[in-house]
Amino acid sequence: MSQRFQTILKSGTVVNQDGEGVRDIGITDGLIMEIGNLGAASAAEIIDCKGLHVLPGVIDTQVHFREPGLTHKEDLETGSRSAVMGGVTAVFEMPNTNPLTVTEEAFTAKVAAGRHRMHCDFAFWVGGTHENANDVPELERLPGAAGIKVFMGSSTGDLLVEDDKGVAGYIIGPYDTVAFQARLEREWWPSLRARYEEPQGDAAGWNADQRRIHTIHHPEPAFGPRVAIFPAHIHMNLLPRLQGQGLGTRLLDLWISTAREAGVKGVYLGANAENVSGQRFWASRGFERLAPPLVAPSDRSVWFGQHL
């Protein structure tokens, strides 16, 4: 029995994860049911796409639709309508509206406003602030939440994470260290190498800037045996005025929970051998000190890893 679809897009050049190729697309009830040669299939509607490219829908992870508060500029309905006209089939909308999307009440009201009005799939960012920091684990799991958006510089309203003296801490880390380093080599290092000339002479006489510039020209690759087991790595730092208040643990817990949701299997980090308090912190948070063969025998740093 031949296959039957409601619609077949015939003979278009389909761009998919495996490249480009002339294929047919069978659609039923608004869903793509099959991609391939559907010459033996039938459909109520057949659209000839010969000579045309058929592209996947775009996901735009940062849009500003200005609702609530500035709907004279745009709103959820008009913004999403413009999105689908441009081939965008899903959007993540930002929290710096008026009022800010920083509470469960404001977030659920926004989701309700989008239902049956928006023309594409959607999720909304929740803004991270001083006031809702303790609520982040619950807020990021609300139905329809894309995650927590933390602004490290001035933005609308209260979306600035700092104390009275300014920003004083961070956590950052790629999920795939090898891919991250490849991207650095491809997109980041070339322009920096052109800007900063490689230092010459005896390295023992270099200052801190010259040593840093040397690492730009000669970055140390991730240690293969270590990243094979712990593919992600993190850097975290808090200035002394914010230490001892549980902020490091909260930052770490948020990063780890997000990494687990993304399917990350393990994470590693390095600590200065003289930073005894830092080493105690990582050990108390479930990290194990690594040893050869996961650490090069000549390495002077102290390395920790954790399976996620």
N, C-alpha and C positions, 0 to 999 in steps of 0.2 A: 504494500500500500504506500503510495507516494505521500510525502509530507505536505501539510497544508498550513499556511500562515495567514494572518490577516493582511500583512504587508510584506513585500519583498523589495528591498533596495537592490537593483540588478546591476552588476558589472561595474561597480564603483571601485576606485583605488582606495582601499581601506588601509588606514594607518593604525597599526595596533602594536602591542608590546613586542612582537616579533618582526616588525618592519612594515614595509609597504607591499601591497599586492592586490591584483584585481580579484574581488570576491563578491559574493552575494550576502545579504544580511536578511534573515527571516525574523519578523517581529509579530508578536501576538500579545494583546492586552497591554500594549505600551512597553513590553519587555523584549530585549534581544534574545531570541531563543537559539539561534544558530548562525555561525559565520562560516562561509565556505562556498563550494559549488552547489548551488540549489537548482540546477537546471531541470531536475526531475520533479521539483516541488511546485505547488500551485498556491495561489493567494488571491484574495478578493481584490487586492490592489497591487500592481507591479509598477515600480517607479524606475525608469531607465536612468542610471547614474553614470553611464559610460562617459569617460573624459572628466569626471568629477572626482574630487577627493572626499572621502568620508572620514571625519576626524572624531576622536572621542570627545565627550564633553569636558570642558575645563572646570577645575575646582579653584575658585578664587578664595584664598584664605585670609584676605584682609580687604573688607569693603566697609564703607561708611554710608549707611542709608538714612541717617539723620533722624530716625524715629526712636524714641519720642524727643520733642523739644524744638526741632528745626525742620518741620515737615513742609515749610514753604520752599525749602530747597529740594527735598526729595523725601520719600518715605519707603517703607518696606515693599509696597506694591509696585511703585514706579521704578525703584532701584532694581528689583528682581526682574521686572519686565525688560529693562535695558540689558540686564545680564544675559537672559536667554536669547535675546536678539543678537548678542555677540558670541553665542556658542558656549556661554558659561552655564553649567547645569547644577552647580552647588556653590554656595557662598558661606563664609564664616564672617559674621558681622561684628563690628568693633563695639567696645563698651562705653566709649566716651561720648555718650548722648546726654540729654538733659531731661530728667535726672540721670545720673550715672548708673550703669548696670553693674552694681556692686553688692546687691542683696538678693536673697532668694525671691522676695516679693517683686522686685523690679525685673528680675530675670524671667520669672514665670509669666509676668504681664507681657513681656516682650515676645515670648514664645506664643502666647495666646493671640497677640496682635498679628503674628506672622501666619498662623494657620488659616488656610482657605483664602489668603490674600496674596501670598508670595507665589511666584510662578516657577520657582526652582526649589531644589532641596536646600535646606539651610541649617546652620548651627550658629550659636551666639557665644562670643567670648564674655567671660565674667572678668571685671576689672579687679586687680589686686591692690589693696590699700593697707595702711596701718590698721584701720578699724576692723577689717574683715579677715585679717591674717589667720586668726584661729579657726575661721569657718571654711578655709580653702579646701580641706579634704572633702567636705560635704558639697560645697558649691561646684567643684569641678566634675562631680558625678551627677549633677542634675540632668534630667532628660533634655536633650537639645543643647547641652554645653559643649563647646569646642575645646574648652580648657580655661586656664587662668592667664589673663594678659597683664603683665607687670610692666609698667612704663618706668624706665630708669632715667628718664629726663622729663622736663616739664611737659604737661599735657593738659587736657581739659579737666578742670575741677581738681580732684584729690588723687589722681592716678600717678603718684610719685612716691617711690619707696625710698625713704631716707629718714634720718632723724634730724634734729635741729641743725646739726653741723654738716649735713649732706650725706650722700650715698657712702656707705661704709662697709659693704660686704656684697659678695656675689657667689654663685655657683654656676658653673658652665661645663659642658662636656658633650662631645659627639658620641653617638651610639655606635658608630663604625669608625674606629681610629684609622684603619688603613685607607678607607675611602676619603676620610677627612684630610689625611696627609696628601693624598693624590690631588685633591681639590686645591689645597694650599699651593702645591707645586704648579698646578695648571693656572690658577686664577689670582693668587695672592702674592707669592714670592717674586715673580718676574718684575712687577712694578716697584716693589720695595728694593730689589737688587739694583734696579736702574737709578733709584733715588739715593741709595746709600752705598758709597764705594767700599769695597772690601778692605778691612784694615790690613796693614803690612807691618813687617818687623817682628820683634820678639813678643810673643803673646803674653809673657810675664809682665810686660810694661803696659798692657792695654788697660784702659779704664772700663767702667761698667757698660757704657754705650758701645764701645768697640767690641766687647765680648758679645753683646746682644746682636750687633750687626754681623759678626762672624757666624752666629747661628742662623741668621737669615740666608746667608750664602751657603752654609753647610748644615742644614737641619739634620738632626739625628733621627733616623727612622725608628719607628716603633719596634720593640724587641719581639721578633717573630714568635717564639714559644709562648710569650706572655699573652699577646693579642689573640693567639689562636684559641685560648681558653677564656680570656676576658676581653672581648672585642671593644668595649666602650672604655673611656677614661674620663675623669673629672678633675677640675681644679676648683677649689673653694677657699675663700679667704674672708675673714672678718677682722676689721680693725679692733684694737684692744677695747675701745669703749663699748663695743657691742658683744664682746665675748662674755661667757658665763651666764647668759640669759636664756639659753635654749634655742637661740636663733639658728645656730649652725645645724642643730638636729632637725629643726623644721625645714630648713633649706634642703638638707640631705634627704629627708623623708619624702619631700615633694618630688625631687629629681628621681629618686629610685622608684617611686610609685608610677611616675609617668613613663620611665624606661621599661618597667615590667609590662605595662599596658602595650608598649610598642614592640614587645617580643625580645628585648635585650636579655641575653643569657648571663652576662657577667661584666663587671666593671673593675678597673684598677686605678690606682693613683700612686704618686710618688711623694715622699716627704723628705725634708732635709734631715740628715742623720743627727744634727744637733737639736732638732725640734722635738724634744722629748714629750712635751705636753700635747703636741699635735699627734704624735704616734699613739699616745694613750687614748686620745679622742677616737681615732679611727678604729683602734682595737675594741673600744667599748661600743662601737656601732656595728659590730658584726664583720669587720674586715680582718682578714688573716694576713700576717706578714708572709711575704713570698720569699722563696729561697731558690737556688739553682735546681733545675735548669730553667726556671721561669725568671730568673734574674741573672744577668751576666756577672761572672765572678769578679770582674774589675769595677763594677758599678758601685759608686759611693753613696747613691741615694738609697732610701729605705722604701721598698715597694709593698703595697697592700693590694689584695684582691677580694672580691666578694661575688659569689654565685647568686644570680637573681632568679 
